[in-house]
Amino acid sequence: MAKKKATKKKTAKRKKPEPKLAKAPEAERRRAARIYKKLQAKYPDAHCALIHSNPFELVVATALSAQCTDVLVNKVTPGIFAKLPTPQLMAKADLATIESLVNRVNFWRNKAKNLKGMAELLVEKHDGVVPQTMEELIELPGVARKTANVVLGNAFNINHGVVVDTHVGRIAKRLGFTKHDDPKKIERDLMALFPKKNWCMLSHLLIYHGRAVCKARHALCYDDDLCKRYCSNANMIG
């Protein structure tokens, strides 16, 4: 009698859950809260610098902003939004058309390809609607965790994490919020220090301070009250 071959059941791969977030020591959180309050008073109009009027436009703008200034992106996006205002129209557009609309930004060929792929997936999988979860957003071509955090926080008021760009990373180290250089580790440190409701605004405040005062070059830390009290760079250049 022939033996039946054993069959292995296919099991769906489970995504690893994000590590549990531990709160920072209370004294550090109190210090962070004082700095946050001062930043709020200093930059009461802090907001997302990328001009957009809906979630799809924000996805496009944020994807284009990688290794590119927000100022340039804001000059490029009006032409895109005028010609391809919806995922459906962008998905149907020729790649050459999208390239012609984005060719002033860095890595424009790759970004054009990602925009088309992103729009196609939005249409095919989400009926042209930008999803509201980290897991679904990072499936879109050209959308990584930072971009997804920008979209969740600014388009949907969902504080899933903290956007860590070059400004946020630099200021976080100078203000003693982290000792790390890895954006993922910096984000975890910031999330442990600040209440979840403040995560989106925190990145705006740090970016504003990084552009106005605590710059990478020609910083004005020595002449700023907040920096003189909390920033390690103020002592180095003062």
N, C-alpha and C positions, 0 to 999 in steps of 0.2 A: 504494500500500500504506500503510495507516494506521500511523503511528508509535505504538509502545507508550509509554504514560506511565511515566515513571520513578517507582518507589515508594521512599519513604524508610523504612528500617528503624527501628522504634521501639527506642530504647535506654533501658534502665532508668536512672533517675537515681541516681548514686552519692552517698552521703553523704560529706561532707567529713570526712576523718579529723581527730582532734584534733591540734593542733600538738605536735611533739615536745617533751617536757619536758626542759629543761636543768637540771642541778644548780646550786645556788647555790655561790659560792666556799666553799672548805673552812673558812675562818675563821668565816664567817657560819653555816655548818652546825654547827660546834662550839659557837658561842654559843647557837644555837637548842637544841642538845642539852642544854646546861647548864640552860637555862630550863625545858625540858620535864621534866627530872629533878626540878627544884625544885617544879614544878606537881604532878607525881605524888606527891611527898612531902606536899604541902600538901593535896591533894584525893584521898586514896587510894580513896574510894568514888565517884568521878565516874562517872556513867552517864547514859543517855538518860532525860530527865525525863518523857517521855510514857509513861504506863502502858499496856502491851499484853501480850498473851500469845501472839500469832502474827503473821506478816507482814501479813495482811490488816488486822488491828486497827491495826498501826503505820502502814500506808498511810492509813487513815481518820483516825487521830489527827494525823498529820503534815500531811495536807491541810487539816484544820480549824485547825491552829496558825498558819497564815499571818496575820500582823497580829492575833494573838490570843495571850494568855498561855497557857503550858503548864498553869498552875494551873486556869484556866477550862476548857480542853480536857479535863483529867482529871476534871472534874466532869460534863461533858457525855457523854463516851464510854461510861460504864457503861450508861446508858440505851439507847444505840445498840447496843452489843454484846449486851445482853440481848434486844432485840427483833429485831435484824437481824445475827446473828453470822456469817453467811457471805455471800460474793458472790452466791450464788444467791438468797437471801432478799432482799438489798438490791436486786438487779436487778429482782425481781418487785414490790417495794413501790411504792405510789403515791408520787409526788413529794411530795404533801401530808404523807404520813406521815413521810418523811425530814425535811422542813422542820420539822415539829413537834418532832423530836428534836434539831435543831441550832440552833434559833432564838435561842439565847443567845449564840452566837458572832458576831463581826463578819462581814458579808457573807454571812449565812446562806443567803439564797435562792440565790445563785450557787454556794455550797459544796454545798448540797443537790443541786443539778442536777449538779454535777461528781461527787459521790459515786455518784449513780445511774448516770451515764454510765460511770464507772470500773468499777463492779460489772458492768454489762452487757458491757463490753469484756473484762473478766476471764473472764466465763462464755463469751462467744462465741469468743474467740480463744485463751484459755489454760486452758480447762476449769476455771475457778474457782481457778486456782493463781497466786499472785503471781509474776511472772517475776523472774529474777535477773540481768538485764542493764540497763544504763543506757538503751540504745536502746529496749527494750520498755517500760520503766517510764515514760519521758517521753511515750510515746504515750497513756498513760492520762489522761483528763480530770482536771484539777486537780493533776497531778503534773509539777513542773518539776525541774530538775537538783538543787536543794537537797533537795527531798523524796526524790528517788531516792537521793541520797547517804545520807540518814538511813536509808532502808529497807535499802539494800545493806549498809551498815556495821553496823547494829544487829540486823537480822533474819537476815542471811546471813553476817556476818563477812567481807564483801567490801569491801576498801578501794579504791574506784574514784576517789574524790576527797575533798575536805575540805568539810564543811558550813560555809557562811559565813552566819551570821545577823548581827543587829546587834551582838551581844556580840563575836562572833569578829572582825568587821571592825574594831570599835573597839580591842580589845585588840591585834590584830595590828599596827595602826598605832602604838599607844603603846609596844609592845615592840620596835618597829623591824623587824618582819618584812616590812613592805610600806609603800609610800608611796601606794598607790592607794586609791580610794574604790569603784571598780567591783568588786562581789563576784566576778566571773569572774577579774579580774586578781589580786585578793587570793588567791583559791583557787590560782591558778597559782604565786604566790610562795610560799605555804605548802607546796605539793606539792614545790617545788624545794628547800625548806629541810629538810624532815623525811622520814625513811624512810617508805616506803609502808605498812608494817605499823602505823605510829602515827597514820595520818590520821584514823581514826574517833575514837580516844581524844583526839587533839589538840583536836578541836572541843569535846568534853565538858569538858576541862580549862580551856580558854579561857572557855567559858560559865560554869563554876563560879566562876572568878576574876572574871569580869565582874559576876556577881550579888553576890558576897560582898565584893569590895574595889574593883576598878577600874571603878566604876559610871559611867554617863553623867552622873549628877547626884549630888552629895554623896559623891564618891569618897573612899576612905580610903587612897589611894596613899601619902600622906606618912607614914603610920604602919605601912606594910607592908614587910618586909625585901626581898621580891622586887621590889616596885615601886620602892623607893628605889634599888635597884641598876640596874634595867633599864628602868623605865617613864618615858617623857618627861613624863607627866602629874604624876609625883611632884614634879618640880622646879617645875612651874607653880603647884602649890597648897601646896607646903611652906613 
